[in-house]
Amino acid sequence: MKSAKINWILLPVLLLSVAVVEAEIFKWTDEHGKVHFSDKQPADAEASEVKLKINTIKSVSFDSSIFNFGKKVVIYSTEWCSYCERAKRYFKRKKIKYTEYDIEKSSKARRQYKKMGATGVPVILVGKRRMNGFSEAGFEKVYNNP
């Protein structure tokens, strides 16, 4: 019985604490032409109330397959490699972000390249998948299939 009394006492307090608060926003221009916004109407200036429309997105649905989230593309290349150039042109045309490492200009890139046991360029990594050489069809297969 005692807990029922406490519940009746707490109920009005809880109801008051979850009341919706609606704030007013005022806009005015000072004597220097500067525009101000405030939740209090200024005493020394004429202000207009700003009506706000709050846009809340509860959920969004979309076809995530068109975004290719998490598919990091890395290409190990050289300046003289025509297949490397072809791959980079393809990436740019398809708006695929990629990171390039030139194995002749970067000792770090060369060490990573050797660590992979690679023997030719380009070497293209898509996430954890690897492609040696380049063809559009081959790349699309690696890029679009998990």
C-alpha positions in Angstrom: 0.0 0.0 0.0 2.9 2.3 0.8 4.4 2.0 -2.7 1.0 2.9 -4.3 1.0 6.2 -2.3 4.5 6.9 -3.5 3.5 6.2 -7.1 0.5 8.7 -6.8 2.9 11.3 -5.4 5.5 10.8 -8.1 3.1 10.7 -11.0 2.4 14.4 -11.2 6.1 15.2 -10.8 6.9 12.9 -13.7 4.2 14.3 -15.8 5.4 17.9 -15.2 9.0 16.9 -16.0 8.1 15.5 -19.5 6.1 18.6 -20.5 7.0 19.9 -23.9 8.9 23.1 -23.9 8.4 25.5 -26.7 11.0 28.2 -27.1 10.5 31.5 -29.0 13.3 32.8 -31.2 13.5 36.5 -31.9 15.3 38.3 -34.7 16.3 42.0 -34.8 18.8 44.3 -36.4 20.9 46.7 -34.3 21.8 50.3 -35.1 25.0 49.1 -37.0 23.0 46.8 -39.3 24.1 43.6 -37.5 21.4 40.9 -37.3 20.8 39.2 -34.0 18.9 36.1 -32.9 17.9 35.4 -29.3 15.4 33.5 -27.1 14.6 36.8 -25.3 13.0 39.8 -26.9 15.3 42.8 -26.7 14.0 45.7 -24.6 15.5 48.4 -26.8 14.7 47.1 -30.3 11.8 45.9 -32.3 12.1 42.2 -33.0 10.1 39.7 -35.0 9.5 36.2 -33.9 11.1 33.5 -36.0 9.0 30.5 -36.8 11.2 27.3 -36.8 10.4 24.1 -38.6 12.2 21.2 -37.1 13.1 18.5 -39.6 13.6 15.1 -37.9 14.6 12.1 -39.9 13.3 8.9 -38.2 14.7 6.5 -40.7 16.1 6.5 -44.2 16.1 3.6 -46.5 18.3 3.3 -49.6 20.1 0.9 -51.8 23.4 0.6 -50.1 25.0 -1.4 -52.9 25.5 1.7 -55.0 27.7 3.3 -52.3 30.4 0.6 -51.9 31.1 1.5 -48.2 34.4 0.2 -46.8 35.9 -0.7 -50.2 39.3 0.9 -49.9 41.2 0.7 -53.2 45.0 0.8 -53.2 47.2 0.6 -56.3 50.9 -0.2 -56.3 52.3 1.3 -59.6 55.1 2.8 -61.5 55.2 6.0 -63.6 56.0 4.1 -66.8 53.3 1.4 -66.5 50.6 1.7 -69.1 48.2 -0.7 -67.2 48.7 1.4 -64.1 47.7 4.5 -66.1 44.7 2.7 -67.6 43.6 1.6 -64.1 43.9 5.2 -62.7 41.9 6.6 -65.6 39.2 4.0 -65.0 39.1 4.9 -61.3 38.7 8.6 -62.1 36.0 7.9 -64.7 34.0 5.8 -62.3 34.7 8.2 -59.4 36.4 5.5 -57.4 38.6 6.9 -54.7 42.0 5.2 -54.5 45.4 5.5 -52.9 48.4 5.2 -55.1 51.9 4.0 -54.1 54.7 4.3 -56.6 57.1 1.5 -55.9 60.0 3.3 -57.6 59.5 6.6 -55.7 58.7 5.4 -52.2 60.9 2.9 -50.3 58.0 2.2 -48.0 55.8 1.3 -50.9 58.6 -0.9 -52.4 58.9 -2.8 -49.0 55.1 -3.4 -48.9 55.2 -4.5 -52.5 58.0 -7.0 -51.9 56.3 -8.2 -48.7 53.3 -9.2 -50.8 55.5 -11.2 -53.0 54.5 -9.2 -56.0 56.4 -9.4 -59.3 54.6 -7.0 -61.6 52.5 -3.8 -61.6 49.9 -2.8 -61.1 48.9 -4.6 -57.9 45.5 -3.5 -56.9 44.0 -4.1 -53.4 40.3 -3.8 -52.8 39.7 -4.2 -49.1 41.4 -7.6 -48.4 41.2 -8.8 -52.0 44.2 -8.5 -54.4 44.3 -8.2 -58.2 47.5 -8.5 -60.2 47.5 -6.4 -63.5 44.4 -4.6 -64.6 41.3 -5.2 -66.8 38.0 -3.4 -66.3 36.0 -6.6 -66.2 38.5 -8.2 -63.7 38.4 -5.1 -61.5 34.6 -4.9 -61.5 34.5 -8.6 -60.5 36.8 -7.9 -57.5 35.2 -4.6 -56.6 31.5 -5.5 -56.8 31.7 -9.0 -55.3 32.5 -9.5 -51.6 
